[in-house]
Amino acid sequence: MDFTTDDIATLPDPAYAVVACRLVYRWLDDKPAFLDRVRHVLAPGGTFWVVTEVAGRRPASDPRKHLGITAAEAETLTAGWSVVRTADLDVLRCYALRP
Ligand SMILES: C[S@@+](CC[C@H](N)C(=O)[O-])C[C@H]1O[C@@H](n2cnc3c(N)ncnc32)[C@H](O)[C@@H]1O
């Protein structure tokens, strides 16, 4: 499904223990709306797992340098969760977020 525009009420169960989002967050135009939808389907105590490239980790000459999220986009991602844990993997950052 398109998680931004499709009806999430069609999902079989609105309470998922884990929502995984690998190399997707960067592509979403309305990130706050997407995060609201994740919170809606995530079970209490569940984990939102995100892997995304972060800006500034590639050389300026690298044509893929635009793939990283900005500091502001990272702030949008991590705001409002009770637990935010991160781990860095080269150009990527992993986030474990809990409501
Ligand atoms: C770089 S691929 C990553 C694919 C896979 N998650 C992985 O880690 O290999 C980006 C993915 O984002 C998905 N995507 C982008 N916008 C989406 C949306 N609004 N709803 C659902 N998936 C979306 C695309 O379908 C595509 O599969």
The ligand as a Tripos MOL2 file, in Angstrom:
@<TRIPOS>MOLECULE
LIG
   27    29     1     0     0
SMALL
NO_CHARGES

@<TRIPOS>ATOM
      1 C1         15.1420    2.6200   -1.6890 C.3       1 LIG1
      2 S1         13.6590    1.6190   -1.6910 S.3       1 LIG1
      3 C2         13.8750    0.6990   -0.2070 C.3       1 LIG1
      4 C3         13.1840   -0.6380   -0.2830 C.3       1 LIG1
      5 C4         13.3190   -1.5350    0.9560 C.3       1 LIG1
      6 N1         12.6430   -0.9440    2.0920 N.3       1 LIG1
      7 C5         14.7380   -1.8440    1.2790 C.2       1 LIG1
      8 O1         15.2260   -1.4710    2.3500 O.co2     1 LIG1
      9 O2         15.4060   -2.4470    0.4430 O.co2     1 LIG1
     10 C6         12.4400    2.8550   -1.3110 C.3       1 LIG1
     11 C7         11.0690    2.2600   -1.0740 C.3       1 LIG1
     12 O3         10.1910    3.2570   -0.5470 O.3       1 LIG1
     13 C8          8.8870    2.8930   -0.8980 C.3       1 LIG1
     14 N2          7.9620    4.0050   -0.6660 N.ar      1 LIG1
     15 C9          8.1580    5.2980   -0.9980 C.ar      1 LIG1
     16 N3          7.0710    6.0240   -0.6520 N.ar      1 LIG1
     17 C10         6.1800    5.1530   -0.0960 C.ar      1 LIG1
     18 C11         4.8630    5.2990    0.4360 C.ar      1 LIG1
     19 N4          4.2550    6.4890    0.4540 N.pl3     1 LIG1
     20 N5          4.2400    4.2050    0.9260 N.ar      1 LIG1
     21 C12         4.8630    3.0120    0.9150 C.ar      1 LIG1
     22 N6          6.1110    2.7990    0.4240 N.ar      1 LIG1
     23 C13         6.7500    3.8720   -0.0920 C.ar      1 LIG1
     24 C14         9.0460    2.5020   -2.3480 C.3       1 LIG1
     25 O4          8.0070    1.6580   -2.7730 O.3       1 LIG1
     26 C15        10.3870    1.7490   -2.3340 C.3       1 LIG1
     27 O5         10.1920    0.3600   -2.2190 O.3       1 LIG1
@<TRIPOS>BOND
     1     1     2 1
     2     2     3 1
     3     2    10 1
     4     3     4 1
     5     4     5 1
     6     5     6 1
     7     5     7 1
     8     7     8 2
     9     7     9 1
    10    10    11 1
    11    11    12 1
    12    11    26 1
    13    12    13 1
    14    13    14 1
    15    13    24 1
    16    14    15 ar
    17    14    23 ar
    18    15    16 ar
    19    16    17 ar
    20    17    18 ar
    21    17    23 ar
    22    18    19 1
    23    18    20 ar
    24    20    21 ar
    25    21    22 ar
    26    22    23 ar
    27    24    25 1
    28    24    26 1
    29    26    27 1
@<TRIPOS>SUBSTRUCTURE
     1 LIG1         1 GROUP 0 **** ****
